[in-house]
Amino acid sequence: MISVTRKSHFNAAHRLHNNEWSDEKNNNFYGLCNNKNYHGHNYDLEVTVKGEIDPESGYLVDMKVLSNIIEENICKKFDHKNLNLDTTEFKNLIPTAENIAVVIWNILREKIDKKLKLSIKLFETPRNFVEYSG
Ligand code: NI
């Protein structure tokens, strides 16, 4: 098995807030990410596919195809958006890095060849990232 990774990037705003909790509990728990007027992150995304090299082409995956899938379905969708207000995915889902990673994985899984294993890493800051592989 071999893996190939494509890096990409988007900027987005969010607010972490659980409507079931008091403002005080939200503020204590989420801290700065609970700021009521939102705040932004520079998200870095690494999409990794894994499988067997196609002996005919020598490729695991065509990087141009993979990068277009990510650009069209993730970056265009989320870049320069307020995740809470501008997207349907996070109308009722708190846009934590964990939940964003799951949403991205689910979107990409539909678009990428099923014979390839898919995992993603989403960096919310250079030091904080989450990984999801289904
Ligand atoms: Ni935040």
Backbone and ligand atoms as CSV (ligand in chain L), in Angstrom:
chain,resi,resn,atom,element,x,y,z
A,1,MET,N,N,0.845,-1.201,0.000
A,1,MET,CA,C,0.000,0.000,0.000
A,1,MET,C,C,0.877,1.245,0.000
A,2,ILE,N,N,0.409,2.235,-0.730
A,2,ILE,CA,C,1.143,3.498,-0.796
A,2,ILE,C,C,0.143,4.620,-0.548
A,3,SER,N,N,0.631,5.716,-0.018
A,3,SER,CA,C,-0.296,6.831,0.206
A,3,SER,C,C,0.206,8.093,-0.482
A,4,VAL,N,N,-0.746,8.901,-0.873
A,4,VAL,CA,C,-0.476,10.169,-1.534
A,4,VAL,C,C,-1.275,11.229,-0.787
A,5,THR,N,N,-0.636,12.378,-0.542
A,5,THR,CA,C,-1.300,13.434,0.228
A,5,THR,C,C,-1.313,14.741,-0.545
A,6,ARG,N,N,-2.445,15.380,-0.516
A,6,ARG,CA,C,-2.587,16.707,-1.107
A,6,ARG,C,C,-2.914,17.698,0.015
A,7,LYS,N,N,-2.152,18.792,0.062
A,7,LYS,CA,C,-2.407,19.843,1.059
A,7,LYS,C,C,-3.242,20.937,0.439
A,8,SER,N,N,-4.163,21.471,1.205
A,8,SER,CA,C,-4.884,22.646,0.742
A,8,SER,C,C,-5.239,23.522,1.935
A,9,HIS,N,N,-5.935,24.590,1.639
A,9,HIS,CA,C,-6.070,25.642,2.641
A,9,HIS,C,C,-7.380,26.402,2.453
A,10,PHE,N,N,-7.994,26.776,3.569
A,10,PHE,CA,C,-9.114,27.726,3.489
A,10,PHE,C,C,-9.163,28.546,4.775
A,11,ASN,N,N,-9.728,29.730,4.661
A,11,ASN,CA,C,-9.940,30.586,5.835
A,11,ASN,C,C,-11.425,30.584,6.138
A,12,ALA,N,N,-11.752,30.484,7.403
A,12,ALA,CA,C,-13.175,30.528,7.746
A,12,ALA,C,C,-13.344,31.054,9.164
A,13,ALA,N,N,-14.541,31.592,9.403
A,13,ALA,CA,C,-14.885,32.073,10.736
A,13,ALA,C,C,-15.823,31.079,11.407
A,14,HIS,N,N,-15.786,31.073,12.719
A,14,HIS,CA,C,-16.746,30.234,13.439
A,14,HIS,C,C,-16.964,30.757,14.853
A,15,ARG,N,N,-17.937,30.156,15.494
A,15,ARG,CA,C,-18.157,30.368,16.914
A,15,ARG,C,C,-18.562,29.028,17.512
A,16,LEU,N,N,-17.886,28.660,18.585
A,16,LEU,CA,C,-18.257,27.429,19.286
A,16,LEU,C,C,-19.224,27.804,20.406
A,17,HIS,N,N,-20.426,27.292,20.283
A,17,HIS,CA,C,-21.472,27.640,21.254
A,17,HIS,C,C,-22.503,26.529,21.274
A,18,ASN,N,N,-22.777,26.017,22.455
A,18,ASN,CA,C,-23.807,24.994,22.594
A,18,ASN,C,C,-25.072,25.665,23.125
A,19,ASN,N,N,-26.120,25.665,22.296
A,19,ASN,CA,C,-27.357,26.362,22.671
A,19,ASN,C,C,-28.028,25.790,23.915
A,20,GLU,N,N,-27.677,24.574,24.251
A,20,GLU,CA,C,-28.281,23.929,25.428
A,20,GLU,C,C,-27.645,24.422,26.729
A,21,TRP,N,N,-26.497,25.083,26.611
A,21,TRP,CA,C,-25.771,25.537,27.799
A,21,TRP,C,C,-25.996,27.017,28.051
A,22,SER,N,N,-25.744,27.435,29.303
A,22,SER,CA,C,-25.805,28.861,29.644
A,22,SER,C,C,-24.643,29.584,28.976
A,23,ASP,N,N,-24.790,30.917,28.831
A,23,ASP,CA,C,-23.693,31.718,28.270
A,23,ASP,C,C,-22.428,31.554,29.108
A,24,GLU,N,N,-22.613,31.489,30.409
A,24,GLU,CA,C,-21.455,31.370,31.294
A,24,GLU,C,C,-20.719,30.046,31.079
A,25,LYS,N,N,-21.495,28.971,30.960
A,25,LYS,CA,C,-20.868,27.669,30.735
A,25,LYS,C,C,-20.154,27.636,29.375
A,26,ASN,N,N,-20.803,28.197,28.357
A,26,ASN,CA,C,-20.176,28.252,27.030
A,26,ASN,C,C,-18.859,29.017,27.083
A,27,ASN,N,N,-18.906,30.159,27.740
A,27,ASN,CA,C,-17.717,31.006,27.814
A,27,ASN,C,C,-16.595,30.319,28.585
A,28,ASN,N,N,-16.953,29.682,29.687
A,28,ASN,CA,C,-15.935,28.987,30.474
A,28,ASN,C,C,-15.344,27.816,29.705
A,29,PHE,N,N,-16.192,27.114,28.975
A,29,PHE,CA,C,-15.738,25.897,28.298
A,29,PHE,C,C,-14.971,26.206,27.016
A,30,TYR,N,N,-15.552,27.037,26.155
A,30,TYR,CA,C,-14.946,27.286,24.835
A,30,TYR,C,C,-13.985,28.461,24.821
A,31,GLY,N,N,-14.006,29.297,25.851
A,31,GLY,CA,C,-13.058,30.413,25.936
A,31,GLY,C,C,-13.157,31.331,24.735
A,32,LEU,N,N,-12.009,31.652,24.128
A,32,LEU,CA,C,-11.974,32.603,23.004
A,32,LEU,C,C,-12.825,32.137,21.827
A,33,CYS,N,N,-12.949,30.842,21.643
A,33,CYS,CA,C,-13.715,30.316,20.501
A,33,CYS,C,C,-15.223,30.514,20.698
A,34,ASN,N,N,-15.625,31.015,21.881
A,34,ASN,CA,C,-17.042,31.313,22.117
A,34,ASN,C,C,-17.376,32.780,21.804
A,35,ASN,N,N,-16.383,33.561,21.432
A,35,ASN,CA,C,-16.607,34.994,21.125
A,35,ASN,C,C,-17.876,35.207,20.302
A,36,LYS,N,N,-18.785,36.022,20.811
A,36,LYS,CA,C,-20.111,36.070,20.174
A,36,LYS,C,C,-20.101,36.678,18.777
A,37,ASN,N,N,-19.083,37.476,18.458
A,37,ASN,CA,C,-18.994,38.047,17.102
A,37,ASN,C,C,-18.088,37.242,16.180
A,38,TYR,N,N,-17.845,35.984,16.551
A,38,TYR,CA,C,-17.076,35.053,15.702
A,38,TYR,C,C,-15.587,35.441,15.650
A,39,HIS,N,N,-14.811,34.565,15.053
A,39,HIS,CA,C,-13.366,34.798,14.855
A,39,HIS,C,C,-12.928,33.835,13.768
A,40,GLY,N,N,-11.777,34.078,13.200
A,40,GLY,CA,C,-11.338,33.274,12.061
A,40,GLY,C,C,-10.189,32.340,12.375
A,41,HIS,N,N,-10.059,31.332,11.516
A,41,HIS,CA,C,-8.892,30.447,11.551
A,41,HIS,C,C,-8.391,30.260,10.126
A,42,ASN,N,N,-7.090,30.024,10.018
A,42,ASN,CA,C,-6.490,29.624,8.744
A,42,ASN,C,C,-6.389,28.111,8.781
A,43,TYR,N,N,-7.334,27.457,8.152
A,43,TYR,CA,C,-7.367,25.996,8.204
A,43,TYR,C,C,-6.462,25.404,7.130
A,44,ASP,N,N,-5.609,24.491,7.551
A,44,ASP,CA,C,-4.825,23.707,6.589
A,44,ASP,C,C,-5.387,22.294,6.571
A,45,LEU,N,N,-5.564,21.802,5.373
A,45,LEU,CA,C,-6.172,20.485,5.207
A,45,LEU,C,C,-5.198,19.562,4.476
A,46,GLU,N,N,-5.001,18.381,5.009
A,46,GLU,CA,C,-4.209,17.368,4.311
A,46,GLU,C,C,-5.120,16.179,4.028
A,47,VAL,N,N,-5.255,15.871,2.770
A,47,VAL,CA,C,-6.105,14.759,2.347
A,47,VAL,C,C,-5.191,13.636,1.859
A,48,THR,N,N,-5.309,12.480,2.485
A,48,THR,CA,C,-4.449,11.344,2.141
A,48,THR,C,C,-5.288,10.197,1.601
A,49,VAL,N,N,-4.878,9.701,0.446
A,49,VAL,CA,C,-5.507,8.492,-0.082
A,49,VAL,C,C,-4.462,7.382,-0.103
A,50,LYS,N,N,-4.943,6.173,0.097
A,50,LYS,CA,C,-4.044,5.032,0.229
A,50,LYS,C,C,-4.569,3.874,-0.615
A,51,GLY,N,N,-3.669,3.148,-1.220
A,51,GLY,CA,C,-4.094,2.002,-2.024
A,51,GLY,C,C,-2.912,1.416,-2.773
A,52,GLU,N,N,-3.226,0.811,-3.915
A,52,GLU,CA,C,-2.188,0.170,-4.735
A,52,GLU,C,C,-1.921,1.021,-5.975
A,53,ILE,N,N,-0.674,1.058,-6.388
A,53,ILE,CA,C,-0.314,1.791,-7.606
A,53,ILE,C,C,-0.932,1.083,-8.816
A,54,ASP,N,N,-1.536,1.862,-9.702
A,54,ASP,CA,C,-2.043,1.325,-10.968
A,54,ASP,C,C,-0.841,1.052,-11.872
A,55,PRO,N,N,-0.591,-0.221,-12.228
A,55,PRO,CA,C,0.625,-0.540,-12.986
A,55,PRO,C,C,0.659,0.120,-14.363
A,56,GLU,N,N,-0.506,0.416,-14.903
A,56,GLU,CA,C,-0.570,1.004,-16.234
A,56,GLU,C,C,-0.132,2.471,-16.234
A,57,SER,N,N,-0.626,3.246,-15.253
A,57,SER,CA,C,-0.301,4.682,-15.218
A,57,SER,C,C,0.870,4.989,-14.292
A,58,GLY,N,N,1.133,4.077,-13.348
A,58,GLY,CA,C,2.149,4.365,-12.335
A,58,GLY,C,C,1.644,5.285,-11.235
A,59,TYR,N,N,0.377,5.642,-11.296
A,59,TYR,CA,C,-0.224,6.522,-10.289
A,59,TYR,C,C,-1.037,5.705,-9.286
A,60,LEU,N,N,-1.102,6.241,-8.046
A,60,LEU,CA,C,-2.141,5.791,-7.116
A,60,LEU,C,C,-3.423,6.559,-7.443
A,61,VAL,N,N,-3.215,7.865,-7.630
A,61,VAL,CA,C,-4.330,8.759,-7.945
A,61,VAL,C,C,-3.753,9.894,-8.776
A,62,ASP,N,N,-4.549,10.434,-9.654
A,62,ASP,CA,C,-4.116,11.597,-10.425
A,62,ASP,C,C,-4.256,12.825,-9.518
A,63,MET,N,N,-3.123,13.450,-9.162
A,63,MET,CA,C,-3.119,14.572,-8.221
A,63,MET,C,C,-3.963,15.744,-8.703
A,64,LYS,N,N,-3.998,15.914,-10.010
A,64,LYS,CA,C,-4.802,17.005,-10.575
A,64,LYS,C,C,-6.289,16.747,-10.291
A,65,VAL,N,N,-6.683,15.504,-10.463
A,65,VAL,CA,C,-8.077,15.128,-10.186
A,65,VAL,C,C,-8.370,15.291,-8.697
A,66,LEU,N,N,-7.453,14.801,-7.860
A,66,LEU,CA,C,-7.646,14.900,-6.410
A,66,LEU,C,C,-7.712,16.365,-5.977
A,67,SER,N,N,-6.798,17.179,-6.480
A,67,SER,CA,C,-6.797,18.589,-6.066
A,67,SER,C,C,-8.054,19.306,-6.545
A,68,ASN,N,N,-8.557,18.951,-7.725
A,68,ASN,CA,C,-9.809,19.560,-8.195
A,68,ASN,C,C,-10.992,19.161,-7.324
A,69,ILE,N,N,-11.036,17.915,-6.899
A,69,ILE,CA,C,-12.121,17.456,-6.018
A,69,ILE,C,C,-12.118,18.264,-4.717
A,70,ILE,N,N,-10.925,18.461,-4.159
A,70,ILE,CA,C,-10.816,19.199,-2.888
A,70,ILE,C,C,-11.184,20.667,-3.094
A,71,GLU,N,N,-10.675,21.241,-4.166
A,71,GLU,CA,C,-10.929,22.653,-4.455
A,71,GLU,C,C,-12.432,22.917,-4.664
A,72,GLU,N,N,-13.049,22.079,-5.491
A,72,GLU,CA,C,-14.455,22.293,-5.850
A,72,GLU,C,C,-15.417,22.020,-4.700
A,73,ASN,N,N,-15.107,20.985,-3.912
A,73,ASN,CA,C,-16.083,20.524,-2.922
A,73,ASN,C,C,-15.817,21.004,-1.505
A,74,ILE,N,N,-14.585,21.412,-1.219
A,74,ILE,CA,C,-14.256,21.851,0.144
A,74,ILE,C,C,-13.859,23.322,0.152
A,75,CYS,N,N,-12.824,23.670,-0.572
A,75,CYS,CA,C,-12.307,25.044,-0.478
A,75,CYS,C,C,-13.341,26.057,-0.948
A,76,LYS,N,N,-13.950,25.805,-2.112
A,76,LYS,CA,C,-14.957,26.760,-2.608
A,76,LYS,C,C,-16.147,26.862,-1.663
A,77,LYS,N,N,-16.455,25.755,-1.016
A,77,LYS,CA,C,-17.609,25.716,-0.113
A,77,LYS,C,C,-17.361,26.483,1.190
A,78,PHE,N,N,-16.141,26.355,1.734
A,78,PHE,CA,C,-15.895,26.890,3.073
A,78,PHE,C,C,-14.994,28.122,3.119
A,79,ASP,N,N,-14.226,28.376,2.059
A,79,ASP,CA,C,-13.266,29.485,2.124
A,79,ASP,C,C,-13.981,30.832,2.238
A,80,HIS,N,N,-13.509,31.646,3.180
A,80,HIS,CA,C,-14.070,32.978,3.435
A,80,HIS,C,C,-15.543,32.937,3.835
A,81,LYS,N,N,-15.927,31.846,4.480
A,81,LYS,CA,C,-17.303,31.737,4.963
A,81,LYS,C,C,-17.327,31.785,6.495
A,82,ASN,N,N,-18.481,32.202,6.990
A,82,ASN,CA,C,-18.775,32.032,8.399
A,82,ASN,C,C,-19.452,30.667,8.510
A,83,LEU,N,N,-18.773,29.726,9.123
A,83,LEU,CA,C,-19.274,28.339,9.115
A,83,LEU,C,C,-20.645,28.244,9.778
A,84,ASN,N,N,-20.847,29.001,10.857
A,84,ASN,CA,C,-22.137,28.936,11.558
A,84,ASN,C,C,-23.276,29.516,10.724
A,85,LEU,N,N,-22.996,30.618,10.035
A,85,LEU,CA,C,-24.066,31.372,9.374
A,85,LEU,C,C,-24.213,31.083,7.886
A,86,ASP,N,N,-23.118,30.750,7.232
A,86,ASP,CA,C,-23.126,30.661,5.764
A,86,ASP,C,C,-23.218,29.234,5.223
A,87,THR,N,N,-23.182,28.245,6.075
A,87,THR,CA,C,-23.171,26.868,5.570
A,87,THR,C,C,-24.329,26.080,6.178
A,88,THR,N,N,-24.886,25.169,5.400
A,88,THR,CA,C,-25.970,24.338,5.935
A,88,THR,C,C,-25.415,23.278,6.896
A,89,GLU,N,N,-24.181,22.842,6.639
A,89,GLU,CA,C,-23.592,21.754,7.432
A,89,GLU,C,C,-23.519,22.086,8.925
A,90,PHE,N,N,-23.299,23.390,9.231
A,90,PHE,CA,C,-23.088,23.752,10.634
A,90,PHE,C,C,-24.232,24.592,11.213
A,91,LYS,N,N,-25.372,24.514,10.571
A,91,LYS,CA,C,-26.547,25.188,11.140
A,91,LYS,C,C,-26.876,24.584,12.510
A,92,ASN,N,N,-26.780,23.256,12.582
A,92,ASN,CA,C,-27.133,22.564,13.825
A,92,ASN,C,C,-26.007,21.676,14.339
A,93,LEU,N,N,-24.787,22.005,13.934
A,93,LEU,CA,C,-23.622,21.215,14.343
A,93,LEU,C,C,-22.528,22.197,14.739
A,94,ILE,N,N,-21.997,22.042,15.935
A,94,ILE,CA,C,-20.980,22.989,16.427
A,94,ILE,C,C,-19.707,22.822,15.590
A,95,PRO,N,N,-19.221,23.913,14.970
A,95,PRO,CA,C,-18.084,23.784,14.043
A,95,PRO,C,C,-16.726,23.695,14.737
A,96,THR,N,N,-16.595,22.674,15.577
A,96,THR,CA,C,-15.281,22.359,16.147
A,96,THR,C,C,-14.414,21.766,15.037
A,97,ALA,N,N,-13.110,21.745,15.263
A,97,ALA,CA,C,-12.218,21.115,14.279
A,97,ALA,C,C,-12.626,19.657,14.054
A,98,GLU,N,N,-13.044,18.984,15.123
A,98,GLU,CA,C,-13.470,17.587,15.005
A,98,GLU,C,C,-14.662,17.453,14.047
A,99,ASN,N,N,-15.689,18.283,14.290
A,99,ASN,CA,C,-16.879,18.191,13.433
A,99,ASN,C,C,-16.594,18.635,12.002
A,100,ILE,N,N,-15.756,19.639,11.839
A,100,ILE,CA,C,-15.414,20.087,10.475
A,100,ILE,C,C,-14.700,18.949,9.737
A,101,ALA,N,N,-13.798,18.268,10.432
A,101,ALA,CA,C,-13.062,17.155,9.804
A,101,ALA,C,C,-14.025,16.052,9.351
A,102,VAL,N,N,-14.992,15.724,10.180
A,102,VAL,CA,C,-15.960,14.673,9.822
A,102,VAL,C,C,-16.800,15.104,8.621
A,103,VAL,N,N,-17.237,16.354,8.621
A,103,VAL,CA,C,-18.020,16.873,7.496
A,103,VAL,C,C,-17.193,16.809,6.205
A,104,ILE,N,N,-15.953,17.249,6.266
A,104,ILE,CA,C,-15.091,17.242,5.071
A,104,ILE,C,C,-14.875,15.810,4.589
A,105,TRP,N,N,-14.594,14.924,5.507
A,105,TRP,CA,C,-14.353,13.522,5.124
A,105,TRP,C,C,-15.580,12.935,4.420
A,106,ASN,N,N,-16.767,13.202,4.991
A,106,ASN,CA,C,-18.000,12.661,4.395
A,106,ASN,C,C,-18.233,13.200,2.987
A,107,ILE,N,N,-17.938,14.477,2.782
A,107,ILE,CA,C,-18.095,15.057,1.441
A,107,ILE,C,C,-17.108,14.389,0.480
A,108,LEU,N,N,-15.844,14.289,0.901
A,108,LEU,CA,C,-14.813,13.746,0.007
A,108,LEU,C,C,-15.019,12.256,-0.274
A,109,ARG,N,N,-15.502,11.545,0.742
A,109,ARG,CA,C,-15.685,10.096,0.565
A,109,ARG,C,C,-16.618,9.782,-0.610
A,110,GLU,N,N,-17.608,10.646,-0.803
A,110,GLU,CA,C,-18.556,10.466,-1.918
A,110,GLU,C,C,-17.904,10.708,-3.275
A,111,LYS,N,N,-16.825,11.489,-3.286
A,111,LYS,CA,C,-16.239,11.939,-4.556
A,111,LYS,C,C,-14.992,11.158,-4.970
A,112,ILE,N,N,-14.396,10.457,-4.023
A,112,ILE,CA,C,-13.121,9.783,-4.295
A,112,ILE,C,C,-13.360,8.281,-4.480
A,113,ASP,N,N,-12.689,7.747,-5.469
A,113,ASP,CA,C,-12.769,6.328,-5.822
A,113,ASP,C,C,-12.813,5.436,-4.564
A,114,LYS,N,N,-13.844,4.589,-4.510
A,114,LYS,CA,C,-14.067,3.763,-3.311
A,114,LYS,C,C,-12.932,2.770,-3.046
A,115,LYS,N,N,-12.129,2.457,-4.074
A,115,LYS,CA,C,-11.053,1.506,-3.804
A,115,LYS,C,C,-9.857,2.156,-3.085
A,116,LEU,N,N,-9.909,3.465,-2.926
A,116,LEU,CA,C,-8.867,4.171,-2.177
A,116,LEU,C,C,-9.329,4.425,-0.748
A,117,LYS,N,N,-8.449,4.142,0.228
A,117,LYS,CA,C,-8.747,4.517,1.613
A,117,LYS,C,C,-8.526,6.023,1.749
A,118,LEU,N,N,-9.347,6.639,2.553
A,118,LEU,CA,C,-9.284,8.100,2.697
A,118,LEU,C,C,-9.088,8.487,4.151
A,119,SER,N,N,-8.113,9.362,4.405
A,119,SER,CA,C,-8.007,9.956,5.735
A,119,SER,C,C,-7.644,11.433,5.570
A,120,ILE,N,N,-8.043,12.221,6.535
A,120,ILE,CA,C,-7.731,13.647,6.445
A,120,ILE,C,C,-7.175,14.159,7.769
A,121,LYS,N,N,-6.371,15.198,7.646
A,121,LYS,CA,C,-5.896,15.950,8.813
A,121,LYS,C,C,-6.339,17.379,8.617
A,122,LEU,N,N,-6.936,17.939,9.646
A,122,LEU,CA,C,-7.350,19.336,9.588
A,122,LEU,C,C,-6.631,20.096,10.694
A,123,PHE,N,N,-5.817,21.071,10.261
A,123,PHE,CA,C,-5.087,21.923,11.211
A,123,PHE,C,C,-5.893,23.191,11.440
A,124,GLU,N,N,-6.270,23.427,12.697
A,124,GLU,CA,C,-6.967,24.669,13.017
A,124,GLU,C,C,-5.946,25.755,13.348
A,125,THR,N,N,-4.849,25.334,13.925
A,125,THR,CA,C,-3.695,26.205,14.145
A,125,THR,C,C,-2.485,25.342,13.796
A,126,PRO,N,N,-1.294,25.954,13.664
A,126,PRO,CA,C,-0.121,25.123,13.338
A,126,PRO,C,C,0.115,24.000,14.370
A,127,ARG,N,N,-0.368,24.208,15.591
A,127,ARG,CA,C,-0.098,23.217,16.642
A,127,ARG,C,C,-1.262,22.287,16.936
A,128,ASN,N,N,-2.453,22.652,16.475
A,128,ASN,CA,C,-3.634,21.839,16.792
A,128,ASN,C,C,-4.247,21.262,15.533
A,129,PHE,N,N,-4.291,19.948,15.477
A,129,PHE,CA,C,-4.951,19.333,14.334
A,129,PHE,C,C,-5.703,18.094,14.745
A,130,VAL,N,N,-6.682,17.745,13.919
A,130,VAL,CA,C,-7.453,16.512,14.138
A,130,VAL,C,C,-7.321,15.630,12.905
A,131,GLU,N,N,-7.438,14.341,13.122
A,131,GLU,CA,C,-7.362,13.367,12.036
A,131,GLU,C,C,-8.644,12.569,12.007
A,132,TYR,N,N,-9.117,12.262,10.807
A,132,TYR,CA,C,-10.312,11.415,10.699
A,132,TYR,C,C,-10.172,10.503,9.495
A,133,SER,N,N,-10.540,9.249,9.700
A,133,SER,CA,C,-10.469,8.292,8.588
A,133,SER,C,C,-11.717,7.429,8.521
A,134,GLY,N,N,-12.821,7.965,8.990
A,134,GLY,CA,C,-14.100,7.276,8.865
A,134,GLY,C,C,-14.406,6.387,10.041
L,1,NI,NI,NI,-11.903,28.986,17.061
